[in-house]
Amino acid sequence: MWKERIIIDPNVLEGKPIIKGTSVSVGHILELLGKGWSFDQILENYPQLKSEDIMATIQYSFEIAELCIR
């Protein structure tokens, strides 16, 4: 699922993973979640995002973490 929503473009945010069609990075969304922001708060402040984008961010970070553990 995340592969449809998250891209890495070397020309955008120095190649950091972003939500497709935006300049919102995966790291920024994770930072907001870590600060206790709810999905609704994120979506209110970043109307270009959808709840599926936030879920994709979580799934992406889980898969990356799993690769680092191996």
CNS distance restraints for C-alpha pairs under 8 A (distance, minus, plus):
assign (resid   1 and name CA) (resid   5 and name CA) 7.25 0.50 0.50
assign (resid   1 and name CA) (resid  56 and name CA) 6.45 0.50 0.50
assign (resid   2 and name CA) (resid   6 and name CA) 5.79 0.50 0.50
assign (resid   2 and name CA) (resid  53 and name CA) 7.80 0.50 0.50
assign (resid   2 and name CA) (resid  55 and name CA) 7.93 0.50 0.50
assign (resid   2 and name CA) (resid  56 and name CA) 4.33 0.50 0.50
assign (resid   2 and name CA) (resid  57 and name CA) 6.89 0.50 0.50
assign (resid   2 and name CA) (resid  59 and name CA) 6.53 0.50 0.50
assign (resid   2 and name CA) (resid  60 and name CA) 5.96 0.50 0.50
assign (resid   3 and name CA) (resid   7 and name CA) 7.21 0.50 0.50
assign (resid   3 and name CA) (resid  56 and name CA) 8.00 0.50 0.50
assign (resid   4 and name CA) (resid  20 and name CA) 7.96 0.50 0.50
assign (resid   5 and name CA) (resid  19 and name CA) 5.74 0.50 0.50
assign (resid   5 and name CA) (resid  20 and name CA) 5.29 0.50 0.50
assign (resid   5 and name CA) (resid  53 and name CA) 6.28 0.50 0.50
assign (resid   5 and name CA) (resid  56 and name CA) 6.67 0.50 0.50
assign (resid   6 and name CA) (resid  17 and name CA) 6.40 0.50 0.50
assign (resid   6 and name CA) (resid  18 and name CA) 5.56 0.50 0.50
assign (resid   6 and name CA) (resid  19 and name CA) 4.66 0.50 0.50
assign (resid   6 and name CA) (resid  20 and name CA) 5.27 0.50 0.50
assign (resid   6 and name CA) (resid  26 and name CA) 7.93 0.50 0.50
assign (resid   6 and name CA) (resid  53 and name CA) 7.91 0.50 0.50
assign (resid   6 and name CA) (resid  56 and name CA) 7.32 0.50 0.50
assign (resid   6 and name CA) (resid  57 and name CA) 7.55 0.50 0.50
assign (resid   7 and name CA) (resid  17 and name CA) 5.59 0.50 0.50
assign (resid   7 and name CA) (resid  18 and name CA) 5.60 0.50 0.50
assign (resid   7 and name CA) (resid  19 and name CA) 6.40 0.50 0.50
assign (resid   7 and name CA) (resid  20 and name CA) 5.67 0.50 0.50
assign (resid   8 and name CA) (resid  12 and name CA) 7.88 0.50 0.50
assign (resid   8 and name CA) (resid  15 and name CA) 5.47 0.50 0.50
assign (resid   8 and name CA) (resid  16 and name CA) 5.96 0.50 0.50
assign (resid   8 and name CA) (resid  17 and name CA) 4.61 0.50 0.50
assign (resid   8 and name CA) (resid  18 and name CA) 6.34 0.50 0.50
assign (resid   9 and name CA) (resid  13 and name CA) 7.90 0.50 0.50
assign (resid   9 and name CA) (resid  14 and name CA) 7.71 0.50 0.50
assign (resid   9 and name CA) (resid  15 and name CA) 4.99 0.50 0.50
assign (resid   9 and name CA) (resid  16 and name CA) 7.28 0.50 0.50
assign (resid   9 and name CA) (resid  17 and name CA) 7.41 0.50 0.50
assign (resid  10 and name CA) (resid  14 and name CA) 5.47 0.50 0.50
assign (resid  10 and name CA) (resid  15 and name CA) 3.83 0.50 0.50
assign (resid  10 and name CA) (resid  16 and name CA) 7.51 0.50 0.50
assign (resid  11 and name CA) (resid  15 and name CA) 6.34 0.50 0.50
assign (resid  12 and name CA) (resid  16 and name CA) 7.32 0.50 0.50
assign (resid  12 and name CA) (resid  23 and name CA) 7.08 0.50 0.50
assign (resid  13 and name CA) (resid  23 and name CA) 7.29 0.50 0.50
assign (resid  13 and name CA) (resid  25 and name CA) 7.84 0.50 0.50
assign (resid  16 and name CA) (resid  25 and name CA) 6.71 0.50 0.50
assign (resid  16 and name CA) (resid  26 and name CA) 7.84 0.50 0.50
assign (resid  17 and name CA) (resid  25 and name CA) 5.77 0.50 0.50
assign (resid  17 and name CA) (resid  26 and name CA) 5.72 0.50 0.50
assign (resid  17 and name CA) (resid  27 and name CA) 7.72 0.50 0.50
assign (resid  18 and name CA) (resid  22 and name CA) 6.98 0.50 0.50
assign (resid  18 and name CA) (resid  23 and name CA) 6.13 0.50 0.50
assign (resid  18 and name CA) (resid  24 and name CA) 5.49 0.50 0.50
assign (resid  18 and name CA) (resid  25 and name CA) 4.05 0.50 0.50
assign (resid  18 and name CA) (resid  26 and name CA) 5.34 0.50 0.50
assign (resid  19 and name CA) (resid  23 and name CA) 6.85 0.50 0.50
assign (resid  19 and name CA) (resid  24 and name CA) 5.83 0.50 0.50
assign (resid  19 and name CA) (resid  25 and name CA) 6.24 0.50 0.50
assign (resid  19 and name CA) (resid  26 and name CA) 6.74 0.50 0.50
assign (resid  19 and name CA) (resid  49 and name CA) 7.99 0.50 0.50
assign (resid  19 and name CA) (resid  53 and name CA) 6.70 0.50 0.50
assign (resid  22 and name CA) (resid  48 and name CA) 7.27 0.50 0.50
assign (resid  24 and name CA) (resid  28 and name CA) 6.85 0.50 0.50
assign (resid  24 and name CA) (resid  29 and name CA) 7.56 0.50 0.50
assign (resid  25 and name CA) (resid  29 and name CA) 6.59 0.50 0.50
assign (resid  26 and name CA) (resid  30 and name CA) 6.23 0.50 0.50
assign (resid  26 and name CA) (resid  57 and name CA) 5.75 0.50 0.50
assign (resid  27 and name CA) (resid  31 and name CA) 6.06 0.50 0.50
assign (resid  28 and name CA) (resid  32 and name CA) 6.28 0.50 0.50
assign (resid  29 and name CA) (resid  33 and name CA) 6.26 0.50 0.50
assign (resid  29 and name CA) (resid  42 and name CA) 7.85 0.50 0.50
assign (resid  29 and name CA) (resid  54 and name CA) 7.14 0.50 0.50
assign (resid  29 and name CA) (resid  57 and name CA) 7.35 0.50 0.50
assign (resid  30 and name CA) (resid  34 and name CA) 6.01 0.50 0.50
assign (resid  30 and name CA) (resid  57 and name CA) 7.38 0.50 0.50
assign (resid  30 and name CA) (resid  58 and name CA) 7.58 0.50 0.50
assign (resid  31 and name CA) (resid  35 and name CA) 6.26 0.50 0.50
assign (resid  32 and name CA) (resid  36 and name CA) 6.58 0.50 0.50
assign (resid  32 and name CA) (resid  37 and name CA) 5.48 0.50 0.50
assign (resid  32 and name CA) (resid  42 and name CA) 7.54 0.50 0.50
assign (resid  33 and name CA) (resid  37 and name CA) 4.99 0.50 0.50
assign (resid  33 and name CA) (resid  38 and name CA) 6.72 0.50 0.50
assign (resid  33 and name CA) (resid  39 and name CA) 7.97 0.50 0.50
assign (resid  37 and name CA) (resid  41 and name CA) 5.93 0.50 0.50
assign (resid  37 and name CA) (resid  42 and name CA) 6.60 0.50 0.50
assign (resid  38 and name CA) (resid  42 and name CA) 6.38 0.50 0.50
assign (resid  39 and name CA) (resid  43 and name CA) 6.13 0.50 0.50
assign (resid  39 and name CA) (resid  51 and name CA) 6.78 0.50 0.50
assign (resid  39 and name CA) (resid  54 and name CA) 7.31 0.50 0.50
assign (resid  40 and name CA) (resid  44 and name CA) 6.03 0.50 0.50
assign (resid  41 and name CA) (resid  45 and name CA) 6.24 0.50 0.50
assign (resid  42 and name CA) (resid  46 and name CA) 5.84 0.50 0.50
assign (resid  43 and name CA) (resid  47 and name CA) 5.34 0.50 0.50
assign (resid  43 and name CA) (resid  48 and name CA) 7.74 0.50 0.50
assign (resid  43 and name CA) (resid  49 and name CA) 6.04 0.50 0.50
assign (resid  43 and name CA) (resid  50 and name CA) 6.64 0.50 0.50
assign (resid  43 and name CA) (resid  51 and name CA) 7.22 0.50 0.50
assign (resid  49 and name CA) (resid  53 and name CA) 6.20 0.50 0.50
assign (resid  49 and name CA) (resid  54 and name CA) 7.79 0.50 0.50
assign (resid  50 and name CA) (resid  54 and name CA) 6.97 0.50 0.50
assign (resid  51 and name CA) (resid  55 and name CA) 6.35 0.50 0.50
assign (resid  52 and name CA) (resid  56 and name CA) 5.99 0.50 0.50
assign (resid  53 and name CA) (resid  57 and name CA) 6.18 0.50 0.50
assign (resid  54 and name CA) (resid  58 and name CA) 6.44 0.50 0.50
assign (resid  55 and name CA) (resid  59 and name CA) 6.21 0.50 0.50
assign (resid  56 and name CA) (resid  60 and name CA) 5.91 0.50 0.50
assign (resid  57 and name CA) (resid  61 and name CA) 6.15 0.50 0.50
assign (resid  58 and name CA) (resid  62 and name CA) 6.16 0.50 0.50
assign (resid  59 and name CA) (resid  63 and name CA) 6.27 0.50 0.50
assign (resid  60 and name CA) (resid  64 and name CA) 6.22 0.50 0.50
assign (resid  61 and name CA) (resid  65 and name CA) 6.04 0.50 0.50
assign (resid  62 and name CA) (resid  66 and name CA) 6.18 0.50 0.50
assign (resid  63 and name CA) (resid  67 and name CA) 6.32 0.50 0.50
assign (resid  64 and name CA) (resid  68 and name CA) 6.37 0.50 0.50
assign (resid  65 and name CA) (resid  69 and name CA) 6.34 0.50 0.50
assign (resid  66 and name CA) (resid  70 and name CA) 6.51 0.50 0.50
